[in-house]
Amino acid sequence: MAVTNVTIVGAGVVGLTTAFILSHRRDLSITLIAKHMPGDYDIEYASPWAGANYWPVGAPGTLLQRLEKATWADLDRICREHPEAGIHYQDSRIYGREKDADSTTGKWMDELGRRDPWFAGVLPNFRVLEPSEVPKGYDWGTTFTSVCINTPVYLSWLLGQAVKNGVVVKRGVLTHISDAAQLHHSGASDITINCTGLLAAKLGGVMDANVFPGRGQVTLVRNEPDAMVTTSGTDDGGSEAAYVMQRAVGGGTILGGCMQHGEWESQPDLNLAARIMQRAVDLVPSLVPKTGKVTELSVIRHGVGLRPMRKGGVRVERERIDGGWVLHAYGHAGYGYQSSFGTAREVERLLEGVLGEKARL
Ligand code: FAD
């Protein structure tokens, strides 16, 4: 059997999931190289900062919707079969307000907040809440079962699975995407997979001007909520969000957040942190059962991550650069986990196209 050498650049959830999926193939020899790895916390590395859960936002008929839909079965299976991966089921509640329709968060949550979303037929237990179940100040609500991921545990699990299946992992910083080929552990590779997230905006040979940061600030606490909850908006400005989700296996509870387009600031804004915590307590009183007050929150840390946004949406396509094939998979904004397996399988489909063409030469 002919073996093709592949270099994957990036060890975020997109690069690691792609490595995990492709590592099952015996016709590939894979090196994964990255500047940041699971265990690192850095403003250039989005994946550890994510909530992370599966709350679909792709509009029907879009590539994103296809990727999200394709991802659910894998997350569901890993949740059932691999408790050590750090994923667990949680009930979700989404509350909507008419007045948020045109805000940044309102547009971001548009599909998630619908009363008839496409995922009603995918996620278990979907139903529209009775008016009596919707808190004061909101116009409607829905509920369904989804998953929440402990990102440090899950990223390390993905890395471990890929390594177990033969992927060679290296640290390195590329200045040009064409340099990836010679960084393969054999000294040369035929295909590069570009999973560089936000840094696709700065990487030679790619320099994608459509990529920009969507700053998200979170507070991680020890308190436990009774469900994952979010809203279509807040009264603190159109870019501020309110969400609560509890990570699996002792990962704490993430309180969010915001969606600040074009902002690169890596340090938490403590005024924003105070608003995030107050909104979380108002939205999910079960976080603070003794006093109902913010002071009952036990803070582990405040954090900031930059979502790899992209005008035109996620990029999963092939391109010939300097005579070599590059398969791009970046620009996953606020949905890298919930579209990860769909993306990895789409990359595999592109790869099979390239392999087929090579075989016919
Ligand atoms: P990254 O995780 O940024 O990884 C990029 C990788 O490429 C890194 O390893 C980096 O070192 C490497 N790299 C880049 N350039 C180079 C180079 N030149 N040389 C070598 N290596 C390089 N998504 C969800 O699905 N659900 C959620 O609930 C959710 N919540 C979020 C909450 C917050 C606050 C934030 C910030 C994001 C959230 N997201 C969520 C979005 C999700 O985190 C991202 O979409 C995802 O992490 C992007 O993954 P990635 O692999 O593309 O990029």
Residues whose N, C-alpha, C, O or C-beta is under 5 A from the ligand:
A	BS01	FAD	V9 G10 A11 G12 V13 V14 G15 I33 A34 K35 H36 M37 E44 Y45 A46 S47 W49 A50 G51 A52 N53 G172 V173 L174 C195 T196 G197 L198 L199 L203 G216 Q217 V218 G305 L306 R307 A329 H332 A333 G334 Y335 G336 Y337 Q338
